């Protein structure tokens, strides 16, 4: 899911890179020791840094490759880019897991790719054995993000609403905020590429019928289509993004508030801690006219903290423009979030004060 986000970013930024797969020993042992998480992607820089977590990867590389920045210069579009990244990265995670693991047709495709990636050069039967084991591991993880038969109708309604809304937006606009991808496009391509556009069932049933959305997923991996493009000169969002913004403000913000409340209940850990709980108690929040239930993840609290810190670092004038936009769009609750102070630890956030 997140390798697609990173690959798309590197391509559009014209950052030279060599892509290779990993193997079981590196994935389950070396990555965990280096980054506190057995997770991909990992970017190894020429200086020897091991960057894990796509948000950290992009933040770090933006400093080293400042041309064609992924964040607009104007305050409203800039905050919107952060919001869309968080929405795609975290709020869409149950949707990605649902589209993949609730449809058996996708499983053989995953098993073959996992086996090839983790055991290059091994016999097919051995690759299939490990691929099936990895598939069972991911299927068991699906419940942690709220993918259960009881939640399926809510998730399906959300998909219909938001995929239709995005298709209508991309019928008029090449990317979320103009003629080149912003940070939000990279957050959104994570679920919409790997689990929706590429998986057999999801690609056929959900993406192919929405031709403008499908074209956007293809543009996100074709840097020639964004070279020289610019963000909108006007610091406002079009009406075509309102379905997505309604989800961000009416669904994601209550989700973030609930996650923050659960993190507040956890013990305060040392600032240099290397462990933190990834999933906490079950929370409920609105989704597509219903209620979605899942164990609260701690990591989105760190992403929300990062967003609010970016807002706080702007000028008083820029903050006023953002507040006015949020009030008009019904997003006042963003600046009213009461979140504990956290530190990112692998795929989790540690409560540090």
Secondary structure, DSSP 8 states (H G I E B T S, - for coil): -HHHHHHHHHHHHT---------HHIIIIIHHHHHSS--S-EEE-TT--EEESHHHHHHHHHHH--SS-SS-SSHHHHHHHHHHHHIIIIITHHHHHHHHHT-GGGHHHHHHHHHHHHSTTS-HHHHHHHHHHHHHHHHHHHGGGT-STTTHHHHHHHHHHHHHHHHHHHTT-SBTTBSS--HHHHHHHHHIIIIIISSHHHIIIIITT-HHHHHHHHHTT-GGGTTT--B-SSSS--GGGHHHHHHIIIIIHHHHHHHHHHHHTS----TT-S---SEEEEEEEEETTEEEEEEEESHHHHHHHHHHHHHHTS-HHHHHHHHHHHHHHT-GGGGG-----EEEETTEEEE--
